């Protein structure tokens, strides 16, 4: 006996029977006298205009759904209350199918989504339809989060005497490039030899809490406490996105707030504008890369001196002795102010950011000094899905998938669908 074939036959039969049962159950939803009048958006009472049927693809298969149609006598608009109740207005896929497509579409290429649905769930869906559904639901998730942010923005901050229930709240931010279709890059400067761009920056932020320490006294991130935000948008918009996510996560209830990021100007501006009360720390590992760049700029091909000074200055960096690095490096510069411009630029970097590099004190205070969480987010949230070989994105498509991935990785998928069902 071919057990696999038998399983497939029985599964098909069970799903087909389930689809017929589902049709019967939904009969009472689509048709029948309604307890309240159906009102048009223009304010007029709508009139029943008979019954119309549509095909819906569900997790059990295709079903026929008959529902009453209402027409406005004033403006001619139509409504199907049955569709509204089942969340299938203007679509032919059930919420269950759309949810599965969105979850898969946020994780893998749309061609794989089509193949996996066919193989694992018996749902036939072409690649383009999988893309359309996933991006549409991603846009709805973004609208859901935007409405939540707007509500938070309109709220008054809690009074100063509000109990502080969160030990330490961390906010990290970074950026990474993704490949774009040509028309999304027109007129944009980039790193190509001709000055053009092939990518656009996705800004990524995360918020998490920290309460405990390990046996060595190092801080430990609270389990399942990390939430993400991400989008292709100007830094000014992203700053508000990240700030309001921090508010949602308890910014005003935190005893201590820490912002971690690299030394990029937009990162520092965001920290200063939106998180003035926070301790801003430049990622230690990013700063240590600047030590290497400073050494290479000063000593050129002299590898022995590069390694010697890099080790020495990295120790100074670890102890937060930035002035020592600046003084020693400046003493090694030629007297000609036009010589070694890259080395001078690196020294300027340390001068400008020295107050955010007191790593010995940060460790003593029990703080993280690296922004590894958001850097991992750049790879996992963005890179694993949007930077695969051969991919090119539009801003609309990328932002839709980024919204879906942010919701999923923030463990808010169930919350989103529950809110949709309640609405």
N, C-alpha and C positions, 0 to 999 in steps of 0.2 A: 504493500500500500504506500502511495506517495503522500506522506503526512502533510508536507508543505502545500501541495495542491488542494488537499482536503480542507486544510485550515483556510485557504483563500476562498474556497467555495462557500464554506460555512459563514465566514466573516461577511462576504458579499450578501448572503441571504439574510443574515441578522441585521445588517445595515439597511437593506431594502425594507425589511419589516419595520424597523425603527422609523424609517422615513415616512412610511404610511401612517404609523401611529402619530407621528408629529403633525402630519397634515390634519388629522382628525382633531387633535388638541387645539390647533390654531384656528379651526373653523369658528370657534366662539370669540376669537379676538378680532378677526377682520370684518365680520358682518354682524348685523343686529342693531336694534334701536339703542342710541346712546343716551345716557342719563342727563348729560348736559349738552347744550347747543354747541355746534362747531363754529368757531368764530374765525373770520379771515384776519390777516394782518392789517387790513384797512379798517377793521372794526365791524364790518357787516356780518350778519348771520349767513352761513353757507347752507346750500341745499343739497340733499342727497341726489346723486345722479347715477344710481345703479351700482352694480358690482363689477369690478375688474380683477382679473387674475394676473399673477406674475410668478415666474419661476425663481426660486431661491436655492442657492447651493448651501447646504448645511454640512455639519460634520458627519451626518448620516447619509448624505447624498442629496440629489435634487428633489425638491418638493414643489407642489403647486399651492400657492397661497391666494385665496379669494378674499378680497376686502372691498369695503364700500368706498366710493369716491364722492367727495363733496366739492361743489363748485360755488364760487362767490358770484352772486347776481350783479354785483357792482363792478368789480375789476376783472372777473373771469378767472381768477387764480383757482387752482385745484389743491385739495389736501386729501391725504389718505391717513386717517387717524390710526388705522391698524399698523401701517408702516412706522409711524412715529412711536407707537407703543413698543414695537419690536426692534427699534433702532436699525431699520433697513430703508430709510428714506433715500431714494435715488440710487440705491445699490442692489445688487442681486446676490450678495454674499452675506451670510448670517454673521452676527457678532463673533460667534465661536470660530468660524473660518477666518475672519479678519484678524482675530487675536492670534491665531496660530501663524498666519502668514506674516504678521508684523513681528512676532517674536523671532521667527526664522530669518526674515528679511533684515532684521537688525544684526544678525550674527553671520550671515553668509551671503555670497552672490546670489542674485535672483534666479539664475539658471539652476543653482543647487536647491533653492527653495522649491522650485517647481518639481524637481526630481524627488526630493525628500517627501513632499506631500503626497505624491503619487505612490511612492514605495511604502511609506509608513502609515499613511492614513487613507489611501485609496481616493484622494481628492485630485481631480485633474484640473490643472491651472497652468496656463502658459506663463513664460518668463515675464512678458510685458505686463500681464495682469497682476502677477505677484509684485512687480515693481510698483505699479499704480496703487495697489491696496496698501502696501507697506508705507509708501511715501505719504499717502492720504492720511493714514492713521498717525504717522509721525507728525504731520502738520496739526492734527487734532490734539495730539499730546502737547505740542508746543503751545497751542492756543489755551489748553487747560492750565499749563504752568504759567503762561502769561497772565491769565485771569487771576491766578493765585498771587502772583507777584504784584499785580495792580491793587489787589485788596490789601496786601501787606503794606504797600507804599502809602495807602490812604489812612492807615491806622496811626493813631498817636503812639509814640514810644511809651513804654510802661514807666511808672514813677521810679525815681532813684532808689526808693526803699524796697523795690521788688526783690524777693529772695533770690540769691545766687545759687542755683542748683547744679550748674555745670562747672566742673573743676577747671578744665582748660579746653577752649575751642580753637581749633586750628583751621586756617584758611590758606589754601595753596593755589597758585595759578601759574600757567605756562602756555606756550603756543607751539603748534607744529603745522607744517605745510601738507596739503593734500593736492593731488593732480586734478586739474580742472579742464573742462572743454575749452577750446580756443576762444569762443566769444566771451567767456567769463574773464579772460585775461587781457582783453584789448586795452591798450594804453597803460598797463600796469608795469612798473619796473621790477626787474628780478635779477637773479644771479647767473643767467645764461651769458655766454660770451658776447652776444649782441645786446645785452642789457634787458632782454625780455624776461618774462616770468612763465613758469610752467605750473606753479602752485599758488595757492592762497592760504593764508594762515587761519587755522582753526584755533580759537582760544578755548582753553580748558581750565575749569576751576573745580576744586573739591573742598568739602567741609567735613571735618570729623572731630570727635572728642577724644580726650585722653584723661584717664583717671589714675591708673595703676602704673607701677614700675616693675621691671624684672629683678632677678636676684642680684644683678650688678648695678642696680639703681638707674637703669636706662628707662626712659618713658616707653610705654606700650600703648598702641592705639586701641581704643575700645572696640570690641568685636562688632561687626555689622553696623558701625556708626558712620560710614562714609557715604556721602551723597555727591553727585556730580552735576555740573552744568557745562554746556559746550555749545558753541555756535561760530559761524563765520559772520562776524559783525564788527563794527568799530569798537575800539577800547572803551569809549564813553558809554556805549550801550551795554557792553559786557560787564563793566564795573557795576552797573545797577543790577544786572542779572545775578552776579555773584553776591553782592551785598544783601539782596533780598532773600537769597537762598540761606545766607548766614543768619538773617533775622528769623526765617522759618525754623532754622535749626537751634535757635536759642541764643543769638548774639547778646541780647540784653540780660540773659540769665547766667552768663558766664563770668566766673571769678577772674579769669585771665584769658585774653585773646591774643593769638599769635598769627601773623601773616608770614608765609614763607614763599620765596620765589627767587628767580635769578635777578640780575641787575638791569634787565631791560627797562627802558624809560617808561613804557606803558604799564609795566608791573608796579614800579615804584609810584607812579601817578595814581594808580588804582588804590594802592595801600594808603596813600596820603589823603585822597579825596574821601574814600568811603570807610576807612578803618583807622581814623586818626587816634583812637584810644588803644590801638593794638601795638604789640611789640613786633616791629618788622625785622625779619632776619633774612639775609641773603644766603641762599643755599650754599653750604660749605663746599660741596663737590664742584659746583659751578665756579666758585671763587678759586678753588685749587687749580682749575683749568687755566685761569688767568695767570697763575704763578708760572705754569709751563710756557704760556705765550710770552710772558715778560722775559723769561730766561732765554728763549729762542731769539727774541728781538734784540736782546743785549749782546749775546755771545755768538750768534750766527752758527757757523759749522763746528764750533768748539764744544763737542759733545761732553767732554769731561767736565768743563766748567758749568755747562747746562745742568748736568745731573747733580753736581755738588751744590750749586746755589738753589736748585729746585728743592732738594731735600732740606736744606737749611731754612729756606723761606716757608716751606710747607709746615715745618715745625712751628715757626713763628705764627703762621696763620692759625694753626690748631689752638695755640695759646691766646689768639686774639691780639697779638702784638703787631698790629698793622703799621704803626709808625716806624718800627724797626725795618720792615720791608721797604717802606718808602724811602727812608734815609739811606739805606745801603744801596738800593737800586739807583737813586739819584746820584750818588757819589761815583757810580760806574759809568754815567753818561758822559759823552764827549762835551767839551765846552761849547762847541758850535750848536746853537739852539735848533738848527735845521737838521742836525744829524739824528739818526735813529728815531724817526717820528713814531713808529709803532711802539717802541719801548716807552717813549714819553706818554703815549696814549694809555698804555697799561698802568703806568704809575698814576696817571690822572684818575683811572678807574678806582684804584685803591684809595686815593685821597678822597674821592667823592663818596665812597661807600663805607669808609672805615667804621663809622658808628653803627653799622649794621652787621659787623663781622667780629663781635666780641665773643668768640665761640667758647672760650674757657668759662666765661661768666654764664653763658646760656646753658652749658652742660652742668654747671654748679646749680643753676636754677631748675634743673630737671626738664629742659626743653629739647625738642627735636631741633637739629641743625641742618637737616637735609630735606629737600622737597621731593623725596622719592615717591610719595603717594601720587602726586599729580603727574610726575614723569611716567610712572607706570600707567596712569590713566591715559596719557597721550598715546602710549603704545597700545594699550588694551582697548580703550574706548574708541580711539580714532584709527590708529595704525592697522590693527587686525582686521578692520572691516573696510576702511575707506582708502587704504594705500596698497591694495593688492595689485599684482602685475596686470597691466593693461587697462586699469580703471581710470576713468575721467568723469568728473562730477559737475553738475550745475550747482549753483549756490542753493537753489530751492531743494533739490534732491538731497544734497549733503546735509543741509540743516534739518530736514525731515528725519533722516536716519540718525543723525546725532541726537535729536530730541528723543527718539525711541530708545536709543542705546543709553542715554542718560537716565531715562525713567527705569529701564530694566536694571542697570547697574546700581541704581540708588534704591533698589528693592521697593519700587513704587508702582509696579505694573498692576498688582491687584487693586491698589487704591484708585488708580486711574479708571479701570473697568467698573469698579463698584460705583464710582461717581457718575460714569456714563449711564449705567443701569438705573441709578436713582433719578437721574435727570429725565 
